[in-house]
């Protein structure tokens, strides 16, 4: 099973909390950079209290610009563009993860801690944060934490963080328009029943009456 097929299976499961480090809520938040910055309006019918809660949620920003850049890099390492569809960032998965941090505050500490852990590992080796090293160096570190069974004990914090990141990325991607096209999901489709096929009717020695043919059955 290839990487994208594996992620499709992850997408249909709930976000796993069993592999997430114990977390507490954090008050590390900031509002949008510009007071007048437009807030996206809900596109679905919602109750007034839902709209109020959504508006407040969208006024807050969890990730710093540096953290968001790192999240985007990781998302595209997990689900890069291929011949079938675009990448995770094409599907706006980083925005989904930003939303999830505010919608589920218990994820904030393991997420922020994991991003800092990545930067610390790279600073030790190359003197630069994760987002500023080469792609090859980024992949080399991800390879050390992406496979729990092969990871060294010293890398366990990174393993837990990457499991969270992978689950969020898969959930965001495969609930986006791009991701739904990727798995071939067509949704509910209108159909038309043209009656029991003639060979089946003949097999059971049945037939439609003239009334049924005129009023109920229509063949294209």
N, C-alpha and C positions, 0 to 999 in steps of 0.2 A: 504494500500500500504506500503510495507516494505521500509527500508532505501535505499537499492540498487536500487529498482525499481524507487524510487523518484529521485535518482541521475541520472538514465538513462534519465529521462525527462529533467533534467537540462542540460545534456550533449549536447542536440540538440538545445539548445538556445544559443544566444550570451551572452558573459560575461556582466552581468548587471552592469551599472554604476550608476543607480539610488540610490543604497544603499551604494555607496562608498563615503567616506568623501572627501570634496573638497581638491584637491591635487595640488601641484606645483612640478616642476621638481627639482631633487636633483643632485648634483655633486658628491655625495658620491659613488665613484667607486674605484675599484682597479683592477690591471691587474693580470694575472695568476701568481701563486707563483713562478714558475721557468721560466726564459726567454725562455728556450728551450723546454718548455712543448708543446707536439704535439697538434695541432688544428685539430679537426675532419673536413674532407673534405666533401663538399656537395655531396650527392649521386645522385642528380638529375641534369639534364642539366640546367645550368644557364648562363646568360649573364655575361660578365666579371665584370661589375659594381655590379651585384648581388653577385658574388663570393667575391669581395672586401669588400662589406658591411657586408656579412656574416662573413668573416674572422676577420674583426674589431670587430664585435659584440662578437665573441667567445674569443677574447683576453681579453675582459673586464669581470670582475666578480663583481656582485652586492652584493650578500649575503656574510657575514662573515661566518666562520666555525660554530660559535655558532648559528647564525641565520639559517643556512642551517640545522643544527641538529633539531632545533625547527620546521622548515617547514616540515621536514621528519616525525616527531612525529605527527603533526597535520594531514598531509596527510593520515597516516595510521589509525588515529582515525576516519577520515571521510570515508575512504574506506579501511577497513582491509581485509586481506585474508579470504576467506571462502571456502566452498566446491566446488565452481564453478570456481574461479580464484584467482590469486595472489592479493597482496595488491597494494596500490598506489605507494609505493616505489619500488615494484617489476616491476611496469610499468614505472619506472624512472620519475614519476610525479614531484619530486623536481627539476630535471633538466629542465623540461618543464616550471616550474614556474620561475626559474632563467632566462631562455630565455625570458619569457614574461615581466619580469621586465626591460630588456634592449630594447625589441622591443616596449614596451608601457611604456615609462618613467613616464607617469602620474599616473601609479600604484605604483610607488616606495615609495612615502611618506605615503600613507595609509597602505602599506604593512609593511614598517619598523616601522611606528608608532604603528601598531597593535602588532607586535612582542615585542616591548618594553613595551606596555601596559600589555601583558601577563606576562612578567617577573616581572613587578612592582607589579601586583596583587599577584603573588606567593611570592615575597620578603616580602610583607606586612604580609602575613599569615604564611609563613614557613621559611623565611630567605634564600630561594634558588630560582634560576630562574626556569622557566617552565620546561626546559629540564632535570632538576636535581631532581625534586620531583617524588613521586611515580605515577604509572599509575592511581591509584584510585584518587589521588589528581588532576591529569591532567584532567581526565574525569569529575570530579566534577565541575571544572571551565568551561570546554567546555559546560556542560549541562546548565550553566547559560547564555550562549551567543548564543547557537545554535537554540533557539526557540524565535524569535523576539516578538511574541505575549505574551510570558510569562516572558520576561526579565525585570528586574528592571530598572528604569530610570538611575540609576548610572552605569549600565552596557552597555549603548547604544554604546559607542565607541567600546567595544568588539564585540557587535552585528554586527556593520557595518564591522569590520575587518573580522569576521568569515564568513560573507556572501561572501566577496571577496575571502577568502581562499577556501570556499566550491565550489564556481563557478569555480575557477581556477583548483582545484583538479579534479572535475568532467570532466571539459573540457580536461584536460591532460590525464586522465585515459581512457575516452571513445573515444579518438582519437589515443590510443596506440594499439599495436597488441593484448595485453592481454585484453584490454577493448572491442575491436571489437569482439574478440572471446566470451567475456562475454555476449554480447547482441545478439550473433548469426548472426552477419553481414557477409555474404559470398561474397559480392561484385558482380561484373558482372561475370556471368557464361555462358560458351558456351553451347548452346542447339541445338537440332536437331528436326525439324518438320517432322513428318512422314505422313503428309497429313491429310485430314479430316477423322475422324473415320468412319468405314463402317456403323455403325448404324445410324449416322447422314445423310450420303449420302442416305441410304435407306429411311429414314424418309421423305426426300424431293425429292425422286424419281430421284436421280442423280447418276452419275457414272463417273469414270475417263475413258477417251478414252485409247485405246491401246498405242497411241503415248505418252500421259501423263504418263501412267504407266511405259513405257520404258525409258522415258527421264527426267521426272520431279519428279516422286513420288518414294520414296524408303522406304520400310517397313523393320524394323529389325525383 
